[in-house]
Each structure stands twice: as C-alpha cells, then as structure tokens.
Amino acid sequence: MTQPAAREVLTAQVATAVCEVPGVAFLKPSLSGLLRASIRSTTQGASRHSTEGVRLTPGEGRPSWTVSVHVVARRGHRALDVARAIREAATAALAVTSVNGQSPPPVTVSVTISGIV
C-alpha cells in the first residue's frame, strides 16, 4: 500500500473512532470541505462519512504520527472530558504494531473543539 493510500485508511480509522466518542456531535469540516459537500449534494447526493475534521501527517525524524482533530461537541458534555476521550480514541486507532514486529510509532494528538450544539 502506498503512503498516501495508507494515510487515507488511517485517517478514516481515526475519524470513525472519534465520531464514536460520547459528546462528539460531528467532525468540523474546513471551508473547502463545506464547498465540496454542497457541490456533491447537488450533483450526487451527500457523502455518508467524512474525514474532513481529521488531519494525519507523518512526524519529523523517526517514524511517528501527528494527528489534528477538529470537532463540534454536544451540549451537556464537558469539553475537557470530550477532548481527552478523543485523544485516547485517536491514539488507540493508530496503535497498530508495525510489520517488522516493533512497537507502534509515537502519536501526537491535538484536539480543537470549535463549537457546542
């Protein structure tokens, strides 16, 4: 599997894990994602699953991952608790043993809760 394809698969795994966290309303799309979604909905129907609020990049130096997650939280949940649960879910989604039997690479997760609904 190529690096971009592997990154897409891992991004989808993280997005799925984050969306299952209690208190997460939805992943927050970027402006370009909103524009693409509106165009797609008028031409093909809306997409069921979006990874727009998750950005996964390889870390610098040794093998590692940097994950940036942008979400909107549900009212009635503490933002701090939701952010901690998102960090744990994203880290667990990427905690796979590498092919050569080494431990999983380190993961750095940043969480931004940009709204409450």
The first five atom37 places (N, CA, C, CB, O) and aatype in JSON, in Angstrom:
{
  "aatype": [12, 16, 5, 14, 0, 0, 1, 6, 19, 10, 16, 0, 5, 19, 0, 16, 0, 19, 4, 6, 19, 14, 7, 19, 0, 13, 10, 11, 14, 15, 10, 15, 7, 10, 10, 1, 0, 15, 9, 1, 15, 16, 16, 5, 7, 0, 15, 1, 8, 15, 16, 6, 7, 19, 1, 10, 16, 14, 7, 6, 7, 1, 14, 15, 17, 16, 19, 15, 19, 8, 19, 19, 0, 1, 1, 7, 8, 1, 0, 10, 3, 19, 0, 1, 0, 9, 1, 6, 0, 0, 16, 0, 0, 10, 0, 19, 16, 15, 19, 2, 7, 5, 15, 14, 14, 14, 19, 16, 19, 15, 19, 16, 9, 15, 7, 9, 19],
  "atom_mask": [
    [1, 1, 1, 1, 1],
    [1, 1, 1, 1, 1],
    [1, 1, 1, 1, 1],
    [1, 1, 1, 1, 1],
    [1, 1, 1, 1, 1],
    [1, 1, 1, 1, 1],
    [1, 1, 1, 1, 1],
    [1, 1, 1, 1, 1],
    [1, 1, 1, 1, 1],
    [1, 1, 1, 1, 1],
    [1, 1, 1, 1, 1],
    [1, 1, 1, 1, 1],
    [1, 1, 1, 1, 1],
    [1, 1, 1, 1, 1],
    [1, 1, 1, 1, 1],
    [1, 1, 1, 1, 1],
    [1, 1, 1, 1, 1],
    [1, 1, 1, 1, 1],
    [1, 1, 1, 1, 1],
    [1, 1, 1, 1, 1],
    [1, 1, 1, 1, 1],
    [1, 1, 1, 1, 1],
    [1, 1, 1, 0, 1],
    [1, 1, 1, 1, 1],
    [1, 1, 1, 1, 1],
    [1, 1, 1, 1, 1],
    [1, 1, 1, 1, 1],
    [1, 1, 1, 1, 1],
    [1, 1, 1, 1, 1],
    [1, 1, 1, 1, 1],
    [1, 1, 1, 1, 1],
    [1, 1, 1, 1, 1],
    [1, 1, 1, 0, 1],
    [1, 1, 1, 1, 1],
    [1, 1, 1, 1, 1],
    [1, 1, 1, 1, 1],
    [1, 1, 1, 1, 1],
    [1, 1, 1, 1, 1],
    [1, 1, 1, 1, 1],
    [1, 1, 1, 1, 1],
    [1, 1, 1, 1, 1],
    [1, 1, 1, 1, 1],
    [1, 1, 1, 1, 1],
    [1, 1, 1, 1, 1],
    [1, 1, 1, 0, 1],
    [1, 1, 1, 1, 1],
    [1, 1, 1, 1, 1],
    [1, 1, 1, 1, 1],
    [1, 1, 1, 1, 1],
    [1, 1, 1, 1, 1],
    [1, 1, 1, 1, 1],
    [1, 1, 1, 1, 1],
    [1, 1, 1, 0, 1],
    [1, 1, 1, 1, 1],
    [1, 1, 1, 1, 1],
    [1, 1, 1, 1, 1],
    [1, 1, 1, 1, 1],
    [1, 1, 1, 1, 1],
    [1, 1, 1, 0, 1],
    [1, 1, 1, 1, 1],
    [1, 1, 1, 0, 1],
    [1, 1, 1, 1, 1],
    [1, 1, 1, 1, 1],
    [1, 1, 1, 1, 1],
    [1, 1, 1, 1, 1],
    [1, 1, 1, 1, 1],
    [1, 1, 1, 1, 1],
    [1, 1, 1, 1, 1],
    [1, 1, 1, 1, 1],
    [1, 1, 1, 1, 1],
    [1, 1, 1, 1, 1],
    [1, 1, 1, 1, 1],
    [1, 1, 1, 1, 1],
    [1, 1, 1, 1, 1],
    [1, 1, 1, 1, 1],
    [1, 1, 1, 0, 1],
    [1, 1, 1, 1, 1],
    [1, 1, 1, 1, 1],
    [1, 1, 1, 1, 1],
    [1, 1, 1, 1, 1],
    [1, 1, 1, 1, 1],
    [1, 1, 1, 1, 1],
    [1, 1, 1, 1, 1],
    [1, 1, 1, 1, 1],
    [1, 1, 1, 1, 1],
    [1, 1, 1, 1, 1],
    [1, 1, 1, 1, 1],
    [1, 1, 1, 1, 1],
    [1, 1, 1, 1, 1],
    [1, 1, 1, 1, 1],
    [1, 1, 1, 1, 1],
    [1, 1, 1, 1, 1],
    [1, 1, 1, 1, 1],
    [1, 1, 1, 1, 1],
    [1, 1, 1, 1, 1],
    [1, 1, 1, 1, 1],
    [1, 1, 1, 1, 1],
    [1, 1, 1, 1, 1],
    [1, 1, 1, 1, 1],
    [1, 1, 1, 1, 1],
    [1, 1, 1, 0, 1],
    [1, 1, 1, 1, 1],
    [1, 1, 1, 1, 1],
    [1, 1, 1, 1, 1],
    [1, 1, 1, 1, 1],
    [1, 1, 1, 1, 1],
    [1, 1, 1, 1, 1],
    [1, 1, 1, 1, 1],
    [1, 1, 1, 1, 1],
    [1, 1, 1, 1, 1],
    [1, 1, 1, 1, 1],
    [1, 1, 1, 1, 1],
    [1, 1, 1, 1, 1],
    [1, 1, 1, 1, 1],
    [1, 1, 1, 0, 1],
    [1, 1, 1, 1, 1],
    [1, 1, 1, 1, 1]
  ],
  "atom_positions": [
    [[0.85, -1.17, 0.0], [0.0, 0.0, 0.0], [0.89, 1.23, 0.0], [-0.96, 0.0, 1.22], [1.86, 1.3, 0.76]],
    [[0.58, 2.19, -0.82], [1.38, 3.4, -0.92], [1.17, 4.29, 0.3], [1.05, 4.17, -2.2], [0.18, 4.13, 1.02]],
    [[2.09, 5.21, 0.52], [1.99, 6.11, 1.67], [0.69, 6.92, 1.69], [3.18, 7.05, 1.69], [0.04, 6.98, 2.72]],
    [[0.29, 7.57, 0.55], [-0.97, 8.31, 0.58], [-2.19, 7.42, 0.83], [-1.15, 9.05, -0.73], [-3.11, 7.81, 1.54]],
    [[-2.19, 6.21, 0.26], [-3.32, 5.3, 0.48], [-3.37, 4.84, 1.93], [-3.23, 4.08, -0.46], [-4.44, 4.75, 2.52]],
    [[-2.21, 4.54, 2.5], [-2.15, 4.13, 3.9], [-2.62, 5.27, 4.81], [-0.73, 3.71, 4.28], [-3.33, 5.03, 5.79]],
    [[-2.24, 6.5, 4.48], [-2.66, 7.64, 5.28], [-4.17, 7.82, 5.22], [-1.95, 8.92, 4.8], [-4.8, 8.15, 6.23]],
    [[-4.77, 7.62, 4.05], [-6.23, 7.72, 3.92], [-6.94, 6.68, 4.77], [-6.65, 7.57, 2.45], [-7.94, 6.98, 5.42]],
    [[-6.42, 5.46, 4.77], [-7.02, 4.39, 5.58], [-6.91, 4.72, 7.06], [-6.34, 3.02, 5.28], [-7.89, 4.59, 7.8]],
    [[-5.73, 5.16, 7.49], [-5.54, 5.51, 8.9], [-6.38, 6.72, 9.3], [-4.07, 5.8, 9.18], [-6.92, 6.76, 10.4]],
    [[-6.5, 7.69, 8.41], [-7.34, 8.86, 8.68], [-8.8, 8.43, 8.86], [-7.22, 9.9, 7.55], [-9.49, 8.92, 9.76]],
    [[-9.26, 7.52, 8.02], [-10.64, 7.03, 8.15], [-10.83, 6.28, 9.46], [-11.0, 6.12, 6.97], [-11.88, 6.39, 10.08]],
    [[-9.82, 5.5, 9.88], [-9.92, 4.79, 11.17], [-10.0, 5.77, 12.33], [-8.71, 3.86, 11.35], [-10.8, 5.58, 13.25]],
    [[-9.19, 6.81, 12.29], [-9.22, 7.82, 13.36], [-10.56, 8.55, 13.35], [-8.06, 8.83, 13.19], [-11.15, 8.76, 14.41]],
    [[-11.05, 8.93, 12.18], [-12.33, 9.64, 12.09], [-13.47, 8.79, 12.64], [-12.62, 10.03, 10.63], [-14.33, 9.3, 13.35]],
    [[-13.48, 7.52, 12.31], [-14.52, 6.62, 12.83], [-14.44, 6.52, 14.34], [-14.38, 5.23, 12.2], [-15.47, 6.58, 15.02]],
    [[-13.23, 6.36, 14.87], [-13.05, 6.26, 16.32], [-13.49, 7.54, 17.02], [-11.59, 5.95, 16.66], [-14.14, 7.49, 18.07]],
    [[-13.14, 8.69, 16.45], [-13.51, 9.98, 17.06], [-15.02, 10.18, 17.05], [-12.82, 11.14, 16.32], [-15.58, 10.65, 18.03]],
    [[-15.67, 9.82, 15.96], [-17.12, 10.01, 15.86], [-17.89, 9.15, 16.86], [-17.59, 9.7, 14.45], [-19.03, 9.46, 17.18]],
    [[-17.27, 8.07, 17.35], [-17.93, 7.19, 18.32], [-17.75, 7.66, 19.77], [-17.38, 5.79, 18.18], [-18.34, 7.09, 20.68]],
    [[-16.94, 8.7, 19.97], [-16.71, 9.22, 21.32], [-17.97, 9.92, 21.82], [-15.49, 10.19, 21.34], [-18.52, 10.76, 21.11]],
    [[-18.44, 9.58, 23.03], [-19.6, 10.29, 23.58], [-19.3, 11.78, 23.72], [-20.0, 9.7, 24.94], [-18.25, 12.17, 24.22]],
    [[-20.23, 12.6, 23.27], [-20.07, 14.04, 23.35], [-19.62, 14.67, 22.07], [0.0, 0.0, 0.0], [-19.6, 15.9, 21.96]],
    [[-19.24, 13.87, 21.06], [-18.84, 14.42, 19.76], [-20.09, 14.51, 18.89], [-17.73, 13.53, 19.07], [-20.75, 13.5, 18.63]],
    [[-20.42, 15.72, 18.45], [-21.56, 15.9, 17.56], [-21.16, 15.54, 16.14], [-22.08, 17.34, 17.63], [-21.85, 14.76, 15.47]],
    [[-20.05, 16.11, 15.66], [-19.55, 15.8, 14.32], [-18.16, 16.37, 14.14], [-20.5, 16.36, 13.24], [-17.72, 17.24, 14.89]],
    [[-17.46, 15.84, 13.14], [-16.16, 16.4, 12.75], [-16.41, 17.72, 12.05], [-15.37, 15.41, 11.84], [-17.32, 17.84, 11.23]],
    [[-15.6, 18.71, 12.36], [-15.8, 20.04, 11.77], [-15.08, 20.12, 10.43], [-15.31, 21.16, 12.72], [-13.85, 20.06, 10.39]],
    [[-15.83, 20.27, 9.35], [-15.19, 20.38, 8.04], [-14.57, 21.75, 7.83], [-16.2, 20.09, 6.93], [-14.97, 22.73, 8.46]],
    [[-13.59, 21.8, 6.94], [-12.99, 23.08, 6.57], [-13.9, 23.77, 5.56], [-11.56, 22.89, 5.99], [-14.9, 23.2, 5.13]],
    [[-13.57, 24.98, 5.21], [-14.36, 25.71, 4.23], [-14.39, 24.97, 2.89], [-13.8, 27.12, 4.04], [-15.44, 24.88, 2.26]],
    [[-13.24, 24.44, 2.47], [-13.22, 23.7, 1.21], [-14.08, 22.44, 1.31], [-11.77, 23.33, 0.82], [-14.72, 22.04, 0.33]],
    [[-14.09, 21.8, 2.48], [-14.94, 20.63, 2.66], [-16.41, 20.98, 2.59], [0.0, 0.0, 0.0], [-17.21, 20.22, 2.04]],
    [[-16.78, 22.13, 3.16], [-18.17, 22.56, 3.08], [-18.58, 22.85, 1.64], [-18.39, 23.8, 3.94], [-19.68, 22.49, 1.22]],
    [[-17.7, 23.49, 0.89], [-18.0, 23.78, -0.51], [-18.11, 22.49, -1.33], [-16.93, 24.69, -1.11], [-19.01, 22.35, -2.15]],
    [[-17.18, 21.56, -1.1], [-17.25, 20.28, -1.81], [-18.53, 19.53, -1.46], [-16.04, 19.42, -1.48], [-19.15, 18.94, -2.34]],
    [[-18.92, 19.56, -0.19], [-20.13, 18.86, 0.24], [-21.36, 19.45, -0.41], [-20.26, 18.9, 1.76], [-22.27, 18.72, -0.8]],
    [[-21.41, 20.78, -0.53], [-22.59, 21.4, -1.14], [-22.65, 21.09, -2.63], [-22.58, 22.91, -0.91], [-23.73, 20.87, -3.17]],
    [[-21.51, 21.06, -3.28], [-21.48, 20.71, -4.71], [-21.86, 19.25, -4.89], [-20.09, 20.98, -5.32], [-22.65, 18.91, -5.77]],
    [[-21.31, 18.37, -4.05], [-21.58, 16.94, -4.13], [-23.06, 16.64, -3.86], [-20.7, 16.17, -3.14], [-23.65, 15.78, -4.51]],
    [[-23.66, 17.36, -2.91], [-25.05, 17.1, -2.57], [-25.99, 17.51, -3.69], [-25.43, 17.82, -1.28], [-27.06, 16.92, -3.85]],
    [[-25.61, 18.51, -4.47], [-26.47, 18.92, -5.57], [-26.27, 18.06, -6.8], [-26.21, 20.36, -5.92], [-27.15, 17.99, -7.66]],
    [[-25.11, 17.39, -6.91], [-24.85, 16.58, -8.1], [-25.0, 15.09, -7.87], [-23.47, 16.86, -8.59], [-25.51, 14.38, -8.74]],
    [[-24.56, 14.59, -6.7], [-24.52, 13.14, -6.5], [-25.24, 12.67, -5.24], [-23.12, 12.69, -6.45], [-25.44, 11.47, -5.08]],
    [[-25.62, 13.54, -4.38], [-26.12, 13.12, -3.08], [-25.01, 13.28, -2.06], [0.0, 0.0, 0.0], [-23.83, 13.22, -2.41]],
    [[-25.37, 13.48, -0.83], [-24.39, 13.76, 0.21], [-23.58, 12.52, 0.57], [-25.08, 14.31, 1.45], [-24.08, 11.4, 0.48]],
    [[-22.33, 12.73, 0.97], [-21.47, 11.65, 1.41], [-21.88, 11.21, 2.81], [-19.98, 12.09, 1.38], [-22.29, 12.04, 3.63]],
    [[-21.77, 9.91, 3.09], [-22.17, 9.4, 4.4], [-21.09, 9.6, 5.45], [-22.53, 7.94, 4.3], [-21.39, 9.8, 6.63]],
    [[-19.82, 9.55, 5.02], [-18.75, 9.6, 6.0], [-17.69, 10.59, 5.53], [-18.13, 8.21, 6.22], [-17.22, 10.52, 4.4]],
    [[-17.33, 11.5, 6.41], [-16.32, 12.5, 6.07], [-15.16, 12.4, 7.05], [-16.92, 13.92, 6.08], [-15.36, 12.18, 8.25]],
    [[-13.97, 12.57, 6.54], [-12.78, 12.62, 7.39], [-12.22, 14.04, 7.41], [-11.71, 11.62, 6.9], [-11.07, 14.25, 7.79]],
    [[-13.04, 14.99, 7.01], [-12.59, 16.37, 6.83], [-12.03, 16.99, 8.11], [-13.72, 17.21, 6.33], [-11.13, 17.83, 8.02]],
    [[-12.51, 16.61, 9.28], [-12.03, 17.21, 10.52], [-10.8, 16.55, 11.1], [0.0, 0.0, 0.0], [-10.36, 16.93, 12.18]],
    [[-10.23, 15.57, 10.39], [-9.05, 14.87, 10.88], [-7.91, 15.07, 9.89], [-9.35, 13.35, 11.08], [-8.05, 14.81, 8.7]],
    [[-6.78, 15.53, 10.4], [-5.58, 15.67, 9.57], [-4.49, 14.8, 10.18], [-5.12, 17.18, 9.45], [-4.16, 14.94, 11.36]],
    [[-3.94, 13.92, 9.38], [-2.92, 12.98, 9.82], [-1.66, 13.22, 9.0], [-3.41, 11.5, 9.68], [-1.69, 13.13, 7.78]],
    [[-0.56, 13.53, 9.67], [0.7, 13.77, 8.97], [1.81, 12.97, 9.63], [1.05, 15.28, 8.95], [1.8, 12.77, 10.85]],
    [[2.77, 12.51, 8.84], [3.92, 11.82, 9.44], [4.72, 12.8, 10.27], [4.82, 11.18, 8.34], [4.88, 13.97, 9.91]],
    [[5.22, 12.32, 11.4], [6.05, 13.16, 12.25], [7.42, 13.37, 11.66], [0.0, 0.0, 0.0], [7.81, 12.68, 10.72]],
    [[8.15, 14.31, 12.21], [9.5, 14.59, 11.72], [10.48, 13.62, 12.36], [9.91, 16.05, 12.03], [10.3, 13.18, 13.49]],
    [[11.53, 13.29, 11.61], [12.56, 12.4, 12.13], [12.13, 10.95, 12.13], [0.0, 0.0, 0.0], [11.79, 10.4, 11.08]],
    [[12.12, 10.34, 13.3], [11.78, 8.92, 13.4], [10.31, 8.69, 13.06], [12.07, 8.39, 14.81], [9.52, 9.63, 13.05]],
    [[9.94, 7.44, 12.78], [8.53, 7.17, 12.42], [7.58, 7.56, 13.56], [8.35, 5.68, 12.08], [7.7, 7.06, 14.68]],
    [[6.67, 8.43, 13.26], [5.66, 8.87, 14.23], [4.51, 9.5, 13.45], [6.25, 9.87, 15.28], [4.62, 9.75, 12.25]],
    [[3.42, 9.78, 14.15], [2.26, 10.42, 13.54], [1.88, 11.65, 14.33], [1.07, 9.45, 13.45], [1.98, 11.67, 15.56]],
    [[1.44, 12.69, 13.62], [0.86, 13.87, 14.23], [-0.58, 13.95, 13.74], [1.67, 15.17, 13.87], [-0.84, 13.97, 12.54]],
    [[-1.52, 13.99, 14.69], [-2.94, 13.99, 14.36], [-3.56, 15.29, 14.88], [-3.66, 12.75, 14.97], [-3.36, 15.67, 16.03]],
    [[-4.32, 15.95, 14.01], [-5.06, 17.14, 14.38], [-6.54, 16.85, 14.16], [-4.59, 18.4, 13.56], [-6.95, 16.49, 13.05]],
    [[-7.34, 17.01, 15.22], [-8.76, 16.7, 15.15], [-9.56, 17.96, 15.5], [-9.12, 15.53, 16.12], [-9.31, 18.6, 16.52]],
    [[-10.51, 18.3, 14.64], [-11.4, 19.45, 14.87], [-12.83, 18.91, 14.93], [-11.25, 20.54, 13.73], [-13.32, 18.29, 13.99]],
    [[-13.49, 19.16, 16.06], [-14.85, 18.65, 16.26], [-15.77, 19.73, 16.82], [-14.83, 17.44, 17.19], [-15.33, 20.77, 17.3]],
    [[-17.05, 19.42, 16.74], [-18.08, 20.19, 17.44], [-18.66, 19.23, 18.47], [-19.2, 20.75, 16.45], [-19.02, 18.1, 18.15]],
    [[-18.75, 19.69, 19.71], [-19.2, 18.84, 20.81], [-20.7, 19.02, 21.06], [-18.41, 19.16, 22.1], [-21.31, 20.0, 20.63]],
    [[-21.25, 18.06, 21.76], [-22.67, 18.12, 22.14], [-22.8, 18.85, 23.48], [-23.29, 16.69, 22.23], [-21.96, 18.71, 24.37]],
    [[-23.86, 19.61, 23.6], [-24.16, 20.31, 24.84], [-24.39, 19.28, 25.95], [-25.4, 21.24, 24.66], [-24.95, 18.22, 25.7]],
    [[-23.96, 19.59, 27.14], [-24.14, 18.7, 28.27], [-22.93, 17.82, 28.55], [0.0, 0.0, 0.0], [-22.93, 17.05, 29.51]],
    [[-21.9, 17.92, 27.72], [-20.67, 17.19, 27.93], [-19.55, 18.19, 28.2], [-20.34, 16.28, 26.71], [-19.47, 19.23, 27.54]],
    [[-18.7, 17.88, 29.16], [-17.57, 18.77, 29.44], [-16.56, 18.68, 28.31], [-16.89, 18.41, 30.79], [-16.16, 17.59, 27.91]],
    [[-16.17, 19.83, 27.79], [-15.24, 19.87, 26.66], [-13.92, 19.17, 26.99], [-14.98, 21.32, 26.24], [-13.35, 18.49, 26.14]],
    [[-13.43, 19.34, 28.21], [-12.18, 18.71, 28.6], [-12.29, 17.19, 28.56], [-11.77, 19.17, 30.01], [-11.38, 16.52, 28.06]],
    [[-13.39, 16.64, 29.06], [-13.59, 15.2, 29.03], [-13.7, 14.67, 27.61], [-14.84, 14.82, 29.82], [-13.16, 13.62, 27.28]],
    [[-14.4, 15.41, 26.76], [-14.54, 15.02, 25.36], [-13.18, 15.05, 24.67], [-15.54, 15.95, 24.62], [-12.84, 14.13, 23.93]],
    [[-12.4, 16.09, 24.91], [-11.07, 16.21, 24.29], [-10.16, 15.07, 24.73], [-10.42, 17.56, 24.64], [-9.44, 14.5, 23.91]],
    [[-10.19, 14.73, 26.0], [-9.36, 13.62, 26.49], [-9.79, 12.29, 25.86], [-9.45, 13.52, 28.02], [-8.95, 11.48, 25.48]],
    [[-11.1, 12.08, 25.76], [-11.6, 10.84, 25.15], [-11.24, 10.78, 23.66], [-13.12, 10.74, 25.32], [-10.92, 9.71, 23.14]],
    [[-11.28, 11.92, 22.98], [-10.89, 11.96, 21.57], [-9.41, 11.61, 21.43], [-11.17, 13.35, 20.95], [-9.04, 10.84, 20.55]],
    [[-8.58, 12.18, 22.29], [-7.15, 11.89, 22.24], [-6.89, 10.4, 22.44], [-6.39, 12.71, 23.3], [-6.08, 9.8, 21.73]],
    [[-7.58, 9.8, 23.4], [-7.41, 8.36, 23.65], [-7.91, 7.53, 22.47], [-8.16, 7.95, 24.93], [-7.26, 6.55, 22.09]],
    [[-9.04, 7.9, 21.89], [-9.6, 7.15, 20.76], [-8.69, 7.25, 19.53], [-11.0, 7.68, 20.41], [-8.47, 6.25, 18.84]],
    [[-8.16, 8.43, 19.26], [-7.27, 8.61, 18.11], [-5.98, 7.83, 18.31], [-6.97, 10.09, 17.89], [-5.49, 7.2, 17.37]],
    [[-5.44, 7.88, 19.51], [-4.21, 7.14, 19.79], [-4.44, 5.64, 19.66], [-3.68, 7.47, 21.2], [-3.61, 4.93, 19.09]],
    [[-5.56, 5.15, 20.17], [-5.88, 3.72, 20.08], [-6.1, 3.3, 18.63], [-7.11, 3.39, 20.91], [-5.74, 2.18, 18.25]],
    [[-6.7, 4.16, 17.82], [-6.94, 3.83, 16.41], [-5.64, 3.69, 15.63], [-7.81, 4.9, 15.76], [-5.59, 2.96, 14.64]],
    [[-4.6, 4.37, 16.07], [-3.31, 4.29, 15.39], [-2.34, 3.31, 16.06], [-2.68, 5.65, 15.33], [-1.24, 3.11, 15.56]],
    [[-2.75, 2.71, 17.17], [-1.87, 1.81, 17.91], [-1.85, 0.43, 17.27], [-2.31, 1.7, 19.38], [-2.39, -0.53, 17.8]],
    [[-1.22, 0.36, 16.12], [-1.08, -0.91, 15.43], [0.4, -1.28, 15.44], [-1.63, -0.83, 13.97], [1.27, -0.41, 15.33]],
    [[0.68, -2.55, 15.57], [2.06, -3.0, 15.55], [2.57, -2.94, 14.12], [2.19, -4.44, 16.13], [1.88, -3.36, 13.19]],
    [[3.75, -2.43, 13.96], [4.32, -2.31, 12.61], [4.63, -3.69, 12.05], [5.6, -1.45, 12.64], [4.64, -4.68, 12.78]],
    [[4.88, -3.74, 10.77], [5.08, -5.01, 10.07], [6.25, -5.8, 10.61], [5.28, -4.75, 8.6], [6.17, -7.02, 10.7]],
    [[7.32, -5.14, 10.99], [8.5, -5.85, 11.46], [8.46, -6.18, 12.95], [9.73, -5.04, 11.16], [9.49, -6.52, 13.53]],
    [[7.31, -6.1, 13.57], [7.13, -6.53, 14.95], [7.55, -5.52, 16.0], [0.0, 0.0, 0.0], [7.56, -5.83, 17.19]],
    [[7.9, -4.31, 15.6], [8.27, -3.29, 16.57], [7.02, -2.71, 17.2], [9.11, -2.18, 15.91], [5.9, -2.93, 16.74]],
    [[7.23, -1.96, 18.27], [6.09, -1.31, 18.92], [5.53, -0.22, 18.02], [6.51, -0.71, 20.29], [6.22, 0.25, 17.11]],
    [[4.28, 0.19, 18.25], [3.67, 1.23, 17.41], [4.46, 2.54, 17.5], [2.21, 1.47, 17.83], [5.06, 2.84, 18.53]],
    [[4.46, 3.31, 16.42], [5.18, 4.6, 16.46], [4.48, 5.57, 17.39], [5.29, 5.2, 15.04], [3.27, 5.45, 17.62]],
    [[5.21, 6.53, 17.94], [4.6, 7.53, 18.82], [3.56, 8.36, 18.06], [5.67, 8.44, 19.42], [3.69, 8.62, 16.87]],
    [[2.53, 8.77, 18.8], [1.44, 9.56, 18.22], [1.27, 10.83, 19.04], [0.11, 8.74, 18.17], [1.2, 10.79, 20.26]],
    [[1.2, 11.96, 18.35], [0.89, 13.24, 18.97], [-0.47, 13.68, 18.47], [1.99, 14.31, 18.66], [-0.68, 13.81, 17.26]],
    [[-1.41, 13.92, 19.4], [-2.78, 14.26, 19.02], [-3.12, 15.64, 19.58], [-3.79, 13.2, 19.54], [-2.94, 15.9, 20.77]],
    [[-3.6, 16.53, 18.7], [-4.13, 17.81, 19.17], [-5.63, 17.84, 18.84], [-3.36, 19.03, 18.51], [-6.05, 17.43, 17.75]],
    [[-6.41, 18.32, 19.79], [-7.86, 18.34, 19.65], [-8.33, 19.78, 19.77], [-8.54, 17.44, 20.71], [-7.96, 20.49, 20.7]],
    [[-9.17, 20.2, 18.82], [-9.79, 21.51, 18.86], [-11.29, 21.32, 18.86], [-9.33, 22.4, 17.67], [-11.86, 20.75, 17.93]],
    [[-11.94, 21.81, 19.91], [-13.4, 21.79, 19.96], [-13.83, 23.21, 19.61], [-13.96, 21.34, 21.39], [-13.63, 24.15, 20.37]],
    [[-14.42, 23.34, 18.43], [-14.7, 24.66, 17.9], [-16.14, 25.11, 18.1], [-14.38, 24.69, 16.46], [-16.5, 26.22, 17.7]],
    [[-16.94, 24.29, 18.7], [-18.33, 24.7, 18.95], [-19.07, 23.67, 19.77], [0.0, 0.0, 0.0], [-18.59, 22.55, 19.97]],
    [[-20.24, 24.07, 20.25], [-21.1, 23.18, 21.04], [-22.51, 23.32, 20.49], [-21.04, 23.53, 22.58], [-23.02, 24.43, 20.32]],
    [[-23.13, 22.19, 20.2], [-24.52, 22.2, 19.7], [-25.4, 21.4, 20.65], [-24.61, 21.61, 18.26], [-26.6, 21.28, 20.42]]
  ]
}
